[in-house]
Amino acid sequence: MEPLNLDAVETDLADVEKALARLDDGSYWTDENTQLPIDPAHLAIHPTARTNPSPLS
């Protein structure tokens, strides 16, 4: 069994807290760089995403 990576857990928790704050302030669905809507399919897969995926991914 691998040891627990506390840094990764803290990073994940911070991402969830940011996503919840964005839900509260109404910006959850908006790309923070372009101000365009984030693709709902992308958010379904990556609920803590703050931007749309790059066209190259």
C-alpha positions in Angstrom: 0.0 0.0 0.0 1.3 3.4 -0.9 1.6 6.1 1.8 -1.0 8.9 1.7 0.2 11.9 -0.2 -1.0 14.7 2.1 0.1 17.4 -0.3 -2.1 16.0 -3.0 -5.0 15.7 -0.6 -4.5 19.4 0.4 -4.4 20.4 -3.2 -7.6 18.5 -4.0 -9.3 20.0 -1.0 -8.3 23.5 -2.0 -9.6 22.9 -5.5 -13.0 21.7 -4.1 -13.2 24.8 -1.8 -12.4 27.1 -4.8 -15.2 25.3 -6.9 -17.7 25.8 -4.0 -16.8 29.5 -3.7 -17.3 29.8 -7.5 -20.7 28.2 -7.2 -21.6 30.7 -4.4 -20.5 33.7 -6.4 -22.0 32.5 -9.7 -18.8 32.2 -11.6 -18.6 28.3 -11.6 -19.7 28.0 -15.2 -17.3 30.7 -16.5 -13.7 30.2 -17.7 -11.6 32.4 -15.4 -9.2 33.3 -18.3 -11.5 33.9 -21.2 -14.8 34.7 -19.4 -16.5 32.2 -21.8 -18.8 29.5 -20.5 -17.0 26.2 -19.5 -18.3 23.2 -21.5 -20.7 21.4 -19.2 -19.3 18.0 -20.4 -15.8 19.2 -19.2 -17.2 20.1 -15.8 -19.0 16.8 -15.6 -15.6 15.0 -15.9 -13.5 17.7 -14.0 -15.9 19.4 -11.5 -13.1 21.6 -10.1 -12.0 22.9 -13.5 -11.6 26.7 -13.7 -11.0 26.9 -17.4 -12.0 25.1 -20.6 -9.5 22.5 -21.8 -7.0 23.8 -24.3 -7.8 22.9 -27.9 -4.6 20.7 -28.0 -5.8 18.4 -25.2 
